[in-house]
Amino acid sequence: MERDNQLKLYEEVADRLKEAHSRVRALQVPEGVRMALSRKLLVVTAAAKHDLADAATRLDRLMKDLDEGRFPEDD
């Protein structure tokens, strides 16, 4: 049962990561901002390999920031 829940969470995180990548690509923002967002997505992806629940939490925060128009500063 636990394994089924883990697989379901993995599938949800993977689907949401795909959506997040698409949203970041579609943003009309400076390249530096897009790169910073892409780095955040890479961190979430790496976290998913070791701690799926943490990755889901990080992805929730990132998606909320995107929804609310909060983006990292352009370096």
Phi and psi in radians as a Rosetta constraint file:
Dihedral C 1 N 2 CA 2 C 2 CIRCULARHARMONIC -1.046 0.35
Dihedral N 2 CA 2 C 2 N 3 CIRCULARHARMONIC -0.712 0.35
Dihedral C 2 N 3 CA 3 C 3 CIRCULARHARMONIC -1.097 0.35
Dihedral N 3 CA 3 C 3 N 4 CIRCULARHARMONIC -0.686 0.35
Dihedral C 3 N 4 CA 4 C 4 CIRCULARHARMONIC -1.087 0.35
Dihedral N 4 CA 4 C 4 N 5 CIRCULARHARMONIC -0.736 0.35
Dihedral C 4 N 5 CA 5 C 5 CIRCULARHARMONIC -1.122 0.35
Dihedral N 5 CA 5 C 5 N 6 CIRCULARHARMONIC -0.714 0.35
Dihedral C 5 N 6 CA 6 C 6 CIRCULARHARMONIC -1.119 0.35
Dihedral N 6 CA 6 C 6 N 7 CIRCULARHARMONIC -0.741 0.35
Dihedral C 6 N 7 CA 7 C 7 CIRCULARHARMONIC -1.132 0.35
Dihedral N 7 CA 7 C 7 N 8 CIRCULARHARMONIC -0.676 0.35
Dihedral C 7 N 8 CA 8 C 8 CIRCULARHARMONIC -1.132 0.35
Dihedral N 8 CA 8 C 8 N 9 CIRCULARHARMONIC -0.769 0.35
Dihedral C 8 N 9 CA 9 C 9 CIRCULARHARMONIC -1.103 0.35
Dihedral N 9 CA 9 C 9 N 10 CIRCULARHARMONIC -0.722 0.35
Dihedral C 9 N 10 CA 10 C 10 CIRCULARHARMONIC -1.036 0.35
Dihedral N 10 CA 10 C 10 N 11 CIRCULARHARMONIC -0.778 0.35
Dihedral C 10 N 11 CA 11 C 11 CIRCULARHARMONIC -1.112 0.35
Dihedral N 11 CA 11 C 11 N 12 CIRCULARHARMONIC -0.723 0.35
Dihedral C 11 N 12 CA 12 C 12 CIRCULARHARMONIC -1.119 0.35
Dihedral N 12 CA 12 C 12 N 13 CIRCULARHARMONIC -0.781 0.35
Dihedral C 12 N 13 CA 13 C 13 CIRCULARHARMONIC -1.118 0.35
Dihedral N 13 CA 13 C 13 N 14 CIRCULARHARMONIC -0.742 0.35
Dihedral C 13 N 14 CA 14 C 14 CIRCULARHARMONIC -1.071 0.35
Dihedral N 14 CA 14 C 14 N 15 CIRCULARHARMONIC -0.773 0.35
Dihedral C 14 N 15 CA 15 C 15 CIRCULARHARMONIC -1.115 0.35
Dihedral N 15 CA 15 C 15 N 16 CIRCULARHARMONIC -0.722 0.35
Dihedral C 15 N 16 CA 16 C 16 CIRCULARHARMONIC -1.221 0.35
Dihedral N 16 CA 16 C 16 N 17 CIRCULARHARMONIC -0.586 0.35
Dihedral C 16 N 17 CA 17 C 17 CIRCULARHARMONIC -1.124 0.35
Dihedral N 17 CA 17 C 17 N 18 CIRCULARHARMONIC -0.712 0.35
Dihedral C 17 N 18 CA 18 C 18 CIRCULARHARMONIC -1.054 0.35
Dihedral N 18 CA 18 C 18 N 19 CIRCULARHARMONIC -0.778 0.35
Dihedral C 18 N 19 CA 19 C 19 CIRCULARHARMONIC -1.085 0.35
Dihedral N 19 CA 19 C 19 N 20 CIRCULARHARMONIC -0.758 0.35
Dihedral C 19 N 20 CA 20 C 20 CIRCULARHARMONIC -1.105 0.35
Dihedral N 20 CA 20 C 20 N 21 CIRCULARHARMONIC -0.741 0.35
Dihedral C 20 N 21 CA 21 C 21 CIRCULARHARMONIC -1.071 0.35
Dihedral N 21 CA 21 C 21 N 22 CIRCULARHARMONIC -0.729 0.35
Dihedral C 21 N 22 CA 22 C 22 CIRCULARHARMONIC -1.109 0.35
Dihedral N 22 CA 22 C 22 N 23 CIRCULARHARMONIC -0.747 0.35
Dihedral C 22 N 23 CA 23 C 23 CIRCULARHARMONIC -1.117 0.35
Dihedral N 23 CA 23 C 23 N 24 CIRCULARHARMONIC -0.733 0.35
Dihedral C 23 N 24 CA 24 C 24 CIRCULARHARMONIC -1.125 0.35
Dihedral N 24 CA 24 C 24 N 25 CIRCULARHARMONIC -0.742 0.35
Dihedral C 24 N 25 CA 25 C 25 CIRCULARHARMONIC -1.072 0.35
Dihedral N 25 CA 25 C 25 N 26 CIRCULARHARMONIC -0.587 0.35
Dihedral C 25 N 26 CA 26 C 26 CIRCULARHARMONIC -1.438 0.35
Dihedral N 26 CA 26 C 26 N 27 CIRCULARHARMONIC -0.221 0.35
Dihedral C 26 N 27 CA 27 C 27 CIRCULARHARMONIC -1.151 0.35
Dihedral N 27 CA 27 C 27 N 28 CIRCULARHARMONIC 2.474 0.35
Dihedral C 27 N 28 CA 28 C 28 CIRCULARHARMONIC -1.680 0.35
Dihedral N 28 CA 28 C 28 N 29 CIRCULARHARMONIC 1.372 0.35
Dihedral C 28 N 29 CA 29 C 29 CIRCULARHARMONIC -2.330 0.35
Dihedral N 29 CA 29 C 29 N 30 CIRCULARHARMONIC 2.824 0.35
Dihedral C 29 N 30 CA 30 C 30 CIRCULARHARMONIC -1.023 0.35
Dihedral N 30 CA 30 C 30 N 31 CIRCULARHARMONIC 2.674 0.35
Dihedral C 30 N 31 CA 31 C 31 CIRCULARHARMONIC -1.019 0.35
Dihedral N 31 CA 31 C 31 N 32 CIRCULARHARMONIC -0.638 0.35
Dihedral C 31 N 32 CA 32 C 32 CIRCULARHARMONIC -1.071 0.35
Dihedral N 32 CA 32 C 32 N 33 CIRCULARHARMONIC -0.663 0.35
Dihedral C 32 N 33 CA 33 C 33 CIRCULARHARMONIC -1.192 0.35
Dihedral N 33 CA 33 C 33 N 34 CIRCULARHARMONIC -0.771 0.35
Dihedral C 33 N 34 CA 34 C 34 CIRCULARHARMONIC -1.065 0.35
Dihedral N 34 CA 34 C 34 N 35 CIRCULARHARMONIC -0.702 0.35
Dihedral C 34 N 35 CA 35 C 35 CIRCULARHARMONIC -1.141 0.35
Dihedral N 35 CA 35 C 35 N 36 CIRCULARHARMONIC -0.719 0.35
Dihedral C 35 N 36 CA 36 C 36 CIRCULARHARMONIC -1.112 0.35
Dihedral N 36 CA 36 C 36 N 37 CIRCULARHARMONIC -0.722 0.35
Dihedral C 36 N 37 CA 37 C 37 CIRCULARHARMONIC -1.154 0.35
Dihedral N 37 CA 37 C 37 N 38 CIRCULARHARMONIC -0.684 0.35
Dihedral C 37 N 38 CA 38 C 38 CIRCULARHARMONIC -1.112 0.35
Dihedral N 38 CA 38 C 38 N 39 CIRCULARHARMONIC -0.667 0.35
Dihedral C 38 N 39 CA 39 C 39 CIRCULARHARMONIC -1.104 0.35
Dihedral N 39 CA 39 C 39 N 40 CIRCULARHARMONIC -0.702 0.35
Dihedral C 39 N 40 CA 40 C 40 CIRCULARHARMONIC -1.085 0.35
Dihedral N 40 CA 40 C 40 N 41 CIRCULARHARMONIC -0.704 0.35
Dihedral C 40 N 41 CA 41 C 41 CIRCULARHARMONIC -1.135 0.35
Dihedral N 41 CA 41 C 41 N 42 CIRCULARHARMONIC -0.640 0.35
Dihedral C 41 N 42 CA 42 C 42 CIRCULARHARMONIC -1.141 0.35
Dihedral N 42 CA 42 C 42 N 43 CIRCULARHARMONIC -0.646 0.35
Dihedral C 42 N 43 CA 43 C 43 CIRCULARHARMONIC -1.115 0.35
Dihedral N 43 CA 43 C 43 N 44 CIRCULARHARMONIC -0.760 0.35
Dihedral C 43 N 44 CA 44 C 44 CIRCULARHARMONIC -1.087 0.35
Dihedral N 44 CA 44 C 44 N 45 CIRCULARHARMONIC -0.753 0.35
Dihedral C 44 N 45 CA 45 C 45 CIRCULARHARMONIC -1.063 0.35
Dihedral N 45 CA 45 C 45 N 46 CIRCULARHARMONIC -0.777 0.35
Dihedral C 45 N 46 CA 46 C 46 CIRCULARHARMONIC -1.133 0.35
Dihedral N 46 CA 46 C 46 N 47 CIRCULARHARMONIC -0.704 0.35
Dihedral C 46 N 47 CA 47 C 47 CIRCULARHARMONIC -1.097 0.35
Dihedral N 47 CA 47 C 47 N 48 CIRCULARHARMONIC -0.605 0.35
Dihedral C 47 N 48 CA 48 C 48 CIRCULARHARMONIC -1.090 0.35
Dihedral N 48 CA 48 C 48 N 49 CIRCULARHARMONIC -0.437 0.35
Dihedral C 48 N 49 CA 49 C 49 CIRCULARHARMONIC -1.300 0.35
Dihedral N 49 CA 49 C 49 N 50 CIRCULARHARMONIC -0.369 0.35
Dihedral C 49 N 50 CA 50 C 50 CIRCULARHARMONIC -2.054 0.35
Dihedral N 50 CA 50 C 50 N 51 CIRCULARHARMONIC -0.588 0.35
Dihedral C 50 N 51 CA 51 C 51 CIRCULARHARMONIC -2.586 0.35
Dihedral N 51 CA 51 C 51 N 52 CIRCULARHARMONIC 1.613 0.35
Dihedral C 51 N 52 CA 52 C 52 CIRCULARHARMONIC -1.106 0.35
Dihedral N 52 CA 52 C 52 N 53 CIRCULARHARMONIC -0.689 0.35
Dihedral C 52 N 53 CA 53 C 53 CIRCULARHARMONIC -1.122 0.35
Dihedral N 53 CA 53 C 53 N 54 CIRCULARHARMONIC -0.720 0.35
Dihedral C 53 N 54 CA 54 C 54 CIRCULARHARMONIC -1.122 0.35
Dihedral N 54 CA 54 C 54 N 55 CIRCULARHARMONIC -0.718 0.35
Dihedral C 54 N 55 CA 55 C 55 CIRCULARHARMONIC -1.079 0.35
Dihedral N 55 CA 55 C 55 N 56 CIRCULARHARMONIC -0.725 0.35
Dihedral C 55 N 56 CA 56 C 56 CIRCULARHARMONIC -1.094 0.35
Dihedral N 56 CA 56 C 56 N 57 CIRCULARHARMONIC -0.705 0.35
Dihedral C 56 N 57 CA 57 C 57 CIRCULARHARMONIC -1.141 0.35
Dihedral N 57 CA 57 C 57 N 58 CIRCULARHARMONIC -0.786 0.35
Dihedral C 57 N 58 CA 58 C 58 CIRCULARHARMONIC -1.072 0.35
Dihedral N 58 CA 58 C 58 N 59 CIRCULARHARMONIC -0.713 0.35
Dihedral C 58 N 59 CA 59 C 59 CIRCULARHARMONIC -1.168 0.35
Dihedral N 59 CA 59 C 59 N 60 CIRCULARHARMONIC -0.673 0.35
Dihedral C 59 N 60 CA 60 C 60 CIRCULARHARMONIC -0.993 0.35
Dihedral N 60 CA 60 C 60 N 61 CIRCULARHARMONIC -0.815 0.35
Dihedral C 60 N 61 CA 61 C 61 CIRCULARHARMONIC -1.098 0.35
Dihedral N 61 CA 61 C 61 N 62 CIRCULARHARMONIC -0.768 0.35
Dihedral C 61 N 62 CA 62 C 62 CIRCULARHARMONIC -1.108 0.35
Dihedral N 62 CA 62 C 62 N 63 CIRCULARHARMONIC -0.784 0.35
Dihedral C 62 N 63 CA 63 C 63 CIRCULARHARMONIC -1.118 0.35
Dihedral N 63 CA 63 C 63 N 64 CIRCULARHARMONIC -0.669 0.35
Dihedral C 63 N 64 CA 64 C 64 CIRCULARHARMONIC -1.105 0.35
Dihedral N 64 CA 64 C 64 N 65 CIRCULARHARMONIC -0.756 0.35
Dihedral C 64 N 65 CA 65 C 65 CIRCULARHARMONIC -1.047 0.35
Dihedral N 65 CA 65 C 65 N 66 CIRCULARHARMONIC -0.751 0.35
Dihedral C 65 N 66 CA 66 C 66 CIRCULARHARMONIC -1.097 0.35
Dihedral N 66 CA 66 C 66 N 67 CIRCULARHARMONIC -0.772 0.35
Dihedral C 66 N 67 CA 67 C 67 CIRCULARHARMONIC -1.050 0.35
Dihedral N 67 CA 67 C 67 N 68 CIRCULARHARMONIC -0.632 0.35
Dihedral C 67 N 68 CA 68 C 68 CIRCULARHARMONIC -1.639 0.35
Dihedral N 68 CA 68 C 68 N 69 CIRCULARHARMONIC 0.075 0.35
Dihedral C 68 N 69 CA 69 C 69 CIRCULARHARMONIC 1.281 0.35
Dihedral N 69 CA 69 C 69 N 70 CIRCULARHARMONIC 0.382 0.35
Dihedral C 69 N 70 CA 70 C 70 CIRCULARHARMONIC -1.631 0.35
Dihedral N 70 CA 70 C 70 N 71 CIRCULARHARMONIC 1.996 0.35
Dihedral C 70 N 71 CA 71 C 71 CIRCULARHARMONIC -2.131 0.35
Dihedral N 71 CA 71 C 71 N 72 CIRCULARHARMONIC 2.687 0.35
Dihedral C 71 N 72 CA 72 C 72 CIRCULARHARMONIC -1.112 0.35
Dihedral N 72 CA 72 C 72 N 73 CIRCULARHARMONIC 2.758 0.35
Dihedral C 72 N 73 CA 73 C 73 CIRCULARHARMONIC -1.191 0.35
Dihedral N 73 CA 73 C 73 N 74 CIRCULARHARMONIC 2.559 0.35
Dihedral C 73 N 74 CA 74 C 74 CIRCULARHARMONIC -1.324 0.35
Dihedral N 74 CA 74 C 74 N 75 CIRCULARHARMONIC 2.143 0.35
